[in-house]
Amino acid sequence: MKLAVIAVLALATIGLAIGAVVHFAPADETPHINATNNAINETYGLILGYLKSKKRLPKTLDQLRDADGPNVRTTDGWGRPLLYTITSDGFLLKSLGRDDEPGGVGPDEDHFMHYQPVKSPADPKP
């Protein structure tokens, strides 16, 4: 009888341990991270194309859809909009990662690209 109780308790403990590992183990986030990096790279390229053709940055990412059609991907791998900010020296395009919070590590890490145009040196004065 004692062995049966010990065996049941052991199985229950093992079951809880396995359940905890399965339940709390992070899912494979690689597809989300890859989708985020692809969306940032594609959108970055479209912004540069817009800048080249219009001689200005788009005010919003929606302007890319107007120029390039409805299939422009402006969401990260978790389905949230990419963050687009025009800065004093170019623009920043980013995703806050899985946790949608600044900073983080692993899948929660921020992903971004910052564009800064190359400035030509001033012409020397004679």
PyMOL commands that set and color helices and strands:
alter all, ss='L'
color gray80, all
select helices_A, chain A and resi 2-24+30-54+62-68+106-108
alter helices_A, ss='H'
color red, helices_A
select strands_A, chain A and resi 83-87+90-95+111-115
alter strands_A, ss='S'
color yellow, strands_A
deselect
rebuild
show_as cartoon
